[in-house]
Amino acid sequence: MSTSSAEPARYVAEYVDGPLEGTTEHRYLVDGEPEQHLTQMALVDGTEGIFDYVAGESRELNGERYVQFHFDPKDSDTLQGQADPNEESRHL
């Protein structure tokens, strides 16, 4: 009897910047490929937010695929205390 793995192939998502910077997670390949866009919910400094990430470079390390994901601020929630780059400063 032959044994075959029923578990789909996985990869490691590396968050290289933004609120999830420095974290990793295992994710399943979709149609044999890593996702190109991820939306994550996270709690940052007591504030819950939804953050978008875009796939970047990938590499193989010890037989496992790693994909770097970069923060996409334009499609993400703004955290309390973050400056709005489109807002003008007002000095009194």
Backbone as CSV, one residue per row, in Angstrom:
resi,resn,N_x,N_y,N_z,CA_x,CA_y,CA_z,C_x,C_y,C_z
1,MET,0.845,-1.172,0.000,0.000,0.000,0.000,0.893,1.239,0.000
2,SER,0.579,2.169,-0.856,1.370,3.402,-0.896,0.733,4.445,0.002
3,THR,1.577,5.279,0.543,1.061,6.358,1.390,1.325,7.680,0.693
4,SER,0.316,8.500,0.651,0.482,9.835,0.061,-0.020,10.857,1.064
5,SER,0.654,11.958,1.092,0.287,13.010,2.028,-0.953,13.730,1.520
6,ALA,-1.978,13.794,2.357,-3.205,14.479,1.977,-3.117,15.969,2.303
7,GLU,-2.079,16.371,3.014,-1.937,17.778,3.393,-1.419,18.593,2.221
8,PRO,-2.087,19.715,1.922,-1.625,20.572,0.822,-0.251,21.186,1.127
9,ALA,0.445,21.599,0.070,1.759,22.218,0.223,1.611,23.564,0.918
10,ARG,2.628,23.895,1.722,2.600,25.146,2.486,3.821,25.999,2.154
11,TYR,3.771,27.241,2.616,4.907,28.149,2.524,4.943,28.988,3.793
12,VAL,6.040,29.704,4.003,6.172,30.579,5.167,6.016,32.022,4.697
13,ALA,5.048,32.717,5.264,4.851,34.145,4.979,5.664,34.930,5.995
14,GLU,6.555,35.801,5.492,7.379,36.664,6.359,6.901,38.097,6.196
15,TYR,6.483,38.711,7.295,6.041,40.104,7.257,7.249,40.984,7.551
16,VAL,7.705,41.733,6.534,8.977,42.446,6.640,8.848,43.896,7.109
17,ASP,7.627,44.434,7.154,7.433,45.792,7.646,5.990,45.964,8.095
18,GLY,5.639,47.163,8.527,4.280,47.426,8.983,4.010,46.866,10.374
19,PRO,2.741,46.825,10.766,2.370,46.393,12.114,2.777,44.947,12.433
20,LEU,2.883,44.090,11.438,3.239,42.686,11.677,4.717,42.403,11.435
21,GLU,5.518,43.447,11.311,6.953,43.300,11.027,7.608,42.300,11.977
22,GLY,8.389,41.387,11.377,9.141,40.420,12.162,8.385,39.149,12.491
23,THR,7.127,39.054,12.084,6.373,37.834,12.357,6.320,36.957,11.114
24,THR,6.092,35.666,11.341,5.960,34.701,10.252,4.773,33.800,10.544
25,GLU,4.284,33.157,9.509,3.243,32.148,9.672,3.284,31.195,8.493
26,HIS,2.859,29.953,8.733,2.721,28.989,7.654,1.365,29.186,7.002
27,ARG,1.351,29.183,5.672,0.118,29.330,4.910,0.109,28.267,3.819
28,TYR,-1.080,27.918,3.369,-1.209,26.926,2.305,-1.156,27.587,0.936
29,LEU,-0.507,26.903,-0.006,-0.460,27.385,-1.387,-1.864,27.330,-1.981
30,VAL,-2.170,28.270,-2.850,-3.449,28.315,-3.548,-3.163,28.007,-5.007
31,ASP,-3.705,26.912,-5.495,-3.432,26.458,-6.869,-1.926,26.332,-7.111
32,GLY,-1.199,25.870,-6.080,0.234,25.635,-6.205,1.108,26.863,-6.052
33,GLU,0.518,28.025,-5.769,1.270,29.275,-5.664,0.929,30.005,-4.363
34,PRO,1.879,30.809,-3.841,1.559,31.646,-2.684,0.581,32.743,-3.081
35,GLU,-0.192,33.210,-2.120,-1.100,34.318,-2.377,-0.287,35.569,-2.694
36,GLN,-0.829,36.433,-3.526,-0.148,37.676,-3.892,-0.556,38.830,-2.997
37,HIS,-1.655,38.677,-2.287,-2.187,39.741,-1.441,-2.800,39.094,-0.203
38,LEU,-2.452,39.589,0.980,-3.007,39.078,2.236,-3.653,40.216,3.005
39,THR,-4.759,39.936,3.643,-5.394,40.875,4.554,-5.404,40.219,5.923
40,GLN,-4.820,40.904,6.912,-4.682,40.361,8.253,-5.340,41.284,9.261
41,MET,-5.962,40.689,10.262,-6.500,41.456,11.379,-5.524,41.290,12.536
42,ALA,-5.190,42.393,13.192,-4.230,42.325,14.291,-4.556,43.381,15.338
43,LEU,-4.107,43.110,16.556,-4.241,44.047,17.659,-2.889,44.714,17.850
44,VAL,-2.844,46.033,17.662,-1.591,46.783,17.777,-1.794,47.881,18.817
45,ASP,-1.019,47.829,19.880,-1.126,48.803,20.972,-2.563,48.973,21.461
46,GLY,-3.269,47.853,21.581,-4.635,47.878,22.095,-5.696,48.273,21.086
47,THR,-5.299,48.491,19.848,-6.247,48.868,18.797,-6.285,47.784,17.728
48,GLU,-7.495,47.319,17.435,-7.662,46.306,16.402,-7.703,46.980,15.035
49,GLY,-7.041,46.375,14.062,-7.034,46.941,12.720,-6.924,45.866,11.660
50,ILE,-7.242,46.243,10.444,-7.123,45.352,9.290,-6.001,45.899,8.428
51,PHE,-5.042,45.021,8.121,-3.825,45.431,7.429,-3.610,44.591,6.182
52,ASP,-3.299,45.264,5.083,-3.047,44.588,3.814,-1.551,44.470,3.563
53,TYR,-1.173,43.333,2.977,0.214,43.049,2.627,0.266,42.511,1.208
54,VAL,1.366,42.829,0.511,1.569,42.412,-0.878,2.824,41.544,-0.949
55,ALA,2.743,40.456,-1.705,3.875,39.531,-1.838,5.043,40.190,-2.553
56,GLY,6.243,39.830,-2.106,7.472,40.322,-2.725,8.339,39.146,-3.124
57,GLU,9.607,39.222,-2.785,10.557,38.177,-3.151,10.263,36.872,-2.423
58,SER,10.650,35.768,-3.068,10.528,34.468,-2.416,11.849,33.728,-2.559
59,ARG,12.062,32.785,-1.644,13.282,31.992,-1.672,12.987,30.635,-1.058
60,GLU,13.881,29.698,-1.286,13.742,28.386,-0.671,14.851,28.221,0.354
61,LEU,14.493,27.738,1.534,15.439,27.553,2.627,15.122,26.223,3.298
62,ASN,16.104,25.325,3.290,15.933,23.995,3.888,14.696,23.271,3.354
63,GLY,14.463,23.392,2.061,13.353,22.699,1.419,11.993,23.339,1.640
64,GLU,11.958,24.513,2.234,10.700,25.194,2.496,10.697,26.550,1.782
65,ARG,9.569,26.891,1.195,9.443,28.149,0.463,9.087,29.276,1.429
66,TYR,9.806,30.409,1.315,9.571,31.610,2.110,9.192,32.741,1.169
67,VAL,8.148,33.481,1.519,7.699,34.617,0.715,7.637,35.844,1.614
68,GLN,8.284,36.927,1.179,8.258,38.176,1.940,6.997,38.955,1.575
69,PHE,6.333,39.506,2.605,5.147,40.324,2.391,5.416,41.727,2.919
70,HIS,5.063,42.728,2.092,5.297,44.136,2.409,3.970,44.823,2.718
71,PHE,3.988,45.658,3.736,2.815,46.392,4.198,2.307,47.346,3.127
72,ASP,0.996,47.376,2.934,0.347,48.268,1.972,-0.518,49.263,2.760
73,PRO,0.059,50.420,3.161,-0.675,51.345,4.030,-1.911,51.965,3.391
74,LYS,-1.929,52.113,2.079,-3.066,52.785,1.444,-4.355,51.971,1.550
75,ASP,-4.246,50.652,1.673,-5.429,49.803,1.782,-5.628,49.263,3.196
76,SER,-4.886,49.799,4.172,-4.951,49.326,5.551,-5.581,50.372,6.455
77,ASP,-6.041,49.907,7.627,-6.549,50.830,8.632,-5.424,51.718,9.125
78,THR,-5.766,52.956,9.467,-4.807,53.874,10.074,-4.875,53.673,11.579
79,LEU,-3.734,53.467,12.196,-3.687,53.286,13.638,-3.740,54.627,14.345
80,GLN,-4.330,54.637,15.519,-4.390,55.854,16.312,-2.976,56.363,16.555
81,GLY,-2.763,57.633,16.324,-1.437,58.210,16.513,-0.618,58.270,15.238
82,GLN,-1.063,57.591,14.175,-0.350,57.674,12.904,-0.753,58.967,12.204
83,ALA,0.211,59.617,11.625,-0.057,60.850,10.889,-0.663,60.527,9.530
84,ASP,-1.580,61.364,9.114,-2.147,61.257,7.779,-1.232,62.034,6.842
85,PRO,-0.573,61.360,5.888,0.389,62.054,5.029,-0.253,63.113,4.133
86,ASN,-1.589,63.066,3.969,-2.274,64.039,3.121,-2.794,65.235,3.909
87,GLU,-2.684,65.194,5.230,-3.182,66.282,6.063,-2.071,67.306,6.309
88,GLU,-2.419,68.592,6.181,-1.435,69.637,6.410,-1.285,69.896,7.901
89,SER,-0.081,70.210,8.322,0.167,70.540,9.725,-0.359,71.931,10.011
90,ARG,-0.863,72.100,11.227,-1.342,73.411,11.649,-0.543,73.809,12.889
91,HIS,0.207,74.849,12.786,0.993,75.345,13.916,0.278,76.563,14.495
92,LEU,0.060,76.533,15.786,-0.613,77.668,16.445,0.385,78.629,17.003
